[in-house]
Amino acid sequence: MEFDHEKMESQLWDWRLRIDRLAIATHKAGCGAGFDATMRVDELKALHAIAQAKHHEFWAVGT
């Protein structure tokens, strides 16, 4: 199996942008973002950080 580091970096970057846009949308004035919405965005950020760490770990082993 061949590993495409650049493609994975691009996908992780794309997901980070999507999460950031979601965070902005939930915190807009008048949006009424509750505790649950904030917790879900924080959970997405944490999962993204884990995926990015695993990606870097996998990439370091492969080099």
PyMOL commands that set and color helices and strands:
alter all, ss='L'
color gray80, all
select helices_A, chain A and resi 5-27+35-62
alter helices_A, ss='H'
color red, helices_A
deselect
rebuild
show_as cartoon
